[in-house]
């Protein structure tokens, strides 16, 4: 009897140990100031708000925010391989390119950089959500339209999930934007998250 109880005890301990060390799924956010909580406390940014929400609904998912204010696609590409190796993400939210456009960089290079990151993510079996963006019209109608369209074209080429504009209903609302007119304020961050979730949640649900 004692022997049977001991066997049962050690079985439970073993199962608990395996469960304790089971690897969590990982979501990597690769963005610029729009995802780095620019001029805000980190806990007020949309990525932290997402992390808090997932801690309740999907506690097995850890969120790594590798976003850097001012980041370009070239800078992101230079860091991306090491981040994939270190964190081995199941999902990648790729939100880069706005700084390329604001600096007037050639959009063909922006496209190449984003495509390389998607290819690297796919090589690691990570699911990608590509987040598009828009820039002010004063950069010229042709350039701004080309910039907006490049995300859709990349998403179609690589068959990845695509969010056209994360600042929908936020960018033109002064009550939700900082004084620079480019970055959401604290009140705008929850709405940014609500814009992202309908595109991100199905990807999270697809991997159990």
HELIX and SHEET records of a PDB file:
HELIX    1   1 UNK A    2  UNK A   20  1                                  19    
HELIX    2   2 UNK A   42  UNK A   44  5                                   3    
HELIX    3   3 UNK A   46  UNK A   57  1                                  12    
HELIX    4   4 UNK A   73  UNK A   87  1                                  15    
HELIX    5   5 UNK A   98  UNK A  102  1                                   5    
HELIX    6   6 UNK A  107  UNK A  123  1                                  17    
HELIX    7   7 UNK A  137  UNK A  139  5                                   3    
HELIX    8   8 UNK A  141  UNK A  158  1                                  18    
HELIX    9   9 UNK A  174  UNK A  176  5                                   3    
HELIX   10  10 UNK A  186  UNK A  205  1                                  20    
SHEET    1   A 5 UNK A  61  UNK A  65  0                                        
SHEET    2   A 5 UNK A  25  UNK A  31  1                                        
SHEET    3   A 5 UNK A  91  UNK A  95  1                                        
SHEET    4   A 5 UNK A 127  UNK A 131  1                                        
SHEET    5   A 5 UNK A 161  UNK A 163  1                                        
END                                                                             
